[in-house]
């Protein structure tokens, strides 16, 4: 009898060869997804782009923009079939660690008011609502506001 070990998820820098998989996940989970070009531009701009990989497959990813003393989380996503397993939290912790290593004192993000699961995760991890960007996100019928959240690191 042989034991089969599951490969533990691990973080690695996102690469251009990942963009087809990232785009596939993005299209499946969002009504108004980032384009492949948005991710390509983020890589070219030198943003901190990371993949969460398990058994050779990207299951989550994110994009972090780092500035002098702050970080802005631009995207954090987990494949549908991998959601509700703690991977979003793991990605968020990873990005907070990256931001701290860079010397950021605060992290900012925007989230849709309709995305209750993400809002609850961010609140549970110490983010607080600090503002609203009116009409920030495209929506099926017009625009949706964004809640701006901040966490001291």
N, C-alpha and C positions, 0 to 999 in steps of 0.2 A: 504494500500500500504506500503510495507516495503522497506527500503533502504538497499542496499547491499554495504558494505564498502570493498574496495579493500585493501588487506594487503600491507602495504608499504614495499618496499625492505629494508632489514637490513643486516648488516655484523655480522658474527659470525666465530669463529675459525673453520677451516676445520677439519673434523674428519675422521677416517678410514672408517666409514660407508658411507661417501660421495663419496668414490673413484669410485664406479660403475657409478654414475651419472657424475662425473667429466670426467671419461674415455669416456663415451658416448659423451659428449660435445666435448672433445678433438678430438676424431675420426671423428666427423662430420665437424669440422671447419679447420682442418689442414691436408695437404697431408703427413706430417711426424710428427705425434703427439708424445707427451710424452707418455710413457707407464704408466700403472697403478703402476708399480714398481717405476718409477721416482717420482710419487707423494707420494707413501708410504715411500720411502727413505727420501724425504724432510720432511715428518712428523716426522720420526724417528730421523733425524738429528737435529730437533728442529728449523727448519726454520719457519718463520712467514707465515703461510698458512691460508688464509681466504676464506670464501664462501660469496657470495652475494645471499641471499635467498629471494624469494618472494612467498607468498602463500604456504609455505612449500616445495618449490622446489628450488634447487640450479640453478641459472641462470647465474652465473659468479663466477670466482675464480681467485686466484693468489698465487704466492709463492715469498717471499722476503727473501733474505739472508742478515743478519745483521752482520757487523764486527765492529771493534773498533769505527770508526768515519764515516763509510760509509755504504750504503745499495746497494744491487744489486737485481734489479727486474728480476726474472728468468722466470716468466710466468704470463701473465695477459690475461684472456680469457672470452668471453661472448658467451652464446648459440646463435646460428644462428638466431632464431626467436626473440631474445631480442636485437639484435644489432641495432645500429643507434638510440638509445633511451637515450643515456647519461650514460648508465651503465658502459661502459669502463672508461669514465672520472671519474665517482664516485669511481670505484675501484682504479684508479690511485691516486686520492685525498686521499683515505683511506690509501693506502700504503705510500704516502708521509707523512701523519700524523703519522703513526706507526713509520716510520724511524726517524722523528723528536723527537718523544717521547723517542726513544731509544738513542738519542743523535747524530745521523748521521748528518754530515755536507753536504754530497752529496749523490745523488742516481745515479746509473749507470744502463744501460740496453743495450741489443742488439736487433736489429730489422732487418728483411729482407728488402733489398732495394725494393723488389717487393710488400711489404706490405704498400702501399701508405696511406691507411686510418690510420693505427697505427702511421706511421711516422708523418703525419699531426697532429694527436692528441698530440703526444709527443712534437712536435715543438710548438704547440699552448699553451701547459702547461709549456713552458720555458726550455725544454731540447734542448741541442745543440749537434751537431755531433762533436765528438772528435777523431774519428778514424775508421778504418775498420779492421775487422778480416777476412782474406782471407779464402775462402772455409769452413766457419764455420758451415753452415747448410746443411743437406742433401737435395737434390733436385731431381726432376724427371730425370734430365739428368746431373749427376755429383753433384757438390756442388754449393752453393750460399754463397756469402759473407754476413757478418753481419756489419751493421752500429752500431758503439758504440756511445751511447748518454749519456750525463751527465747533471744533474741539481743540482745546489747548493740549499740547503734547508734552 
